[in-house]
Amino acid sequence: MFAFTDKPRVARDFDFCRQIRKSSSSAPANMSEGFGRFWPGEFAHKLRIAMGELHETQDHLEDAFDRKYITDDEHLEMFDLADRSIGAAVRFVEYLDAAGPDWKKDYLKRRRDAYRAARRSKQEGDGKPPDTGTTNPNENLEPKNENQNQNQNLNPNKNPNENPEP
């Protein structure tokens, strides 16, 4: 947008330049701010604001085309960029909304529980940090059977479900 608004014919329209520059630069700023807020609901809210700014930018592009500030090809190229950004933001908002309203509550509960376990461990004086699980979420899907793990380690080529040892 800034390269487009630097053209002499466009640059003379100060109000137009200010408005389109403001709306087009506000969208990525809102996306960045949303990312910094961490919580899915707040991030989604900022993305919705960014989508509004992109729609405003598209409206300014319509004005630019009507005022003959840009050619049809330039208009379509810039309009398409904004449109693709809106589409990506819509899909990302849907993803964030799928986290559900309890995501923040569940996250904070897990943090509180880990903190309390660490305090208990420290008070008991064992000096070891509590086991808070693994950093690999796939390892938490199914409980592991100790005997099955030992059988697999002894004979990695053998199917553990085939003729189990007594």
Helices and strands as residue ranges (DSSP letters): H 2-5, H 8-11, H 14-37, H 40-66, H 72-98, H 103-124, G 137-140, H 146-154
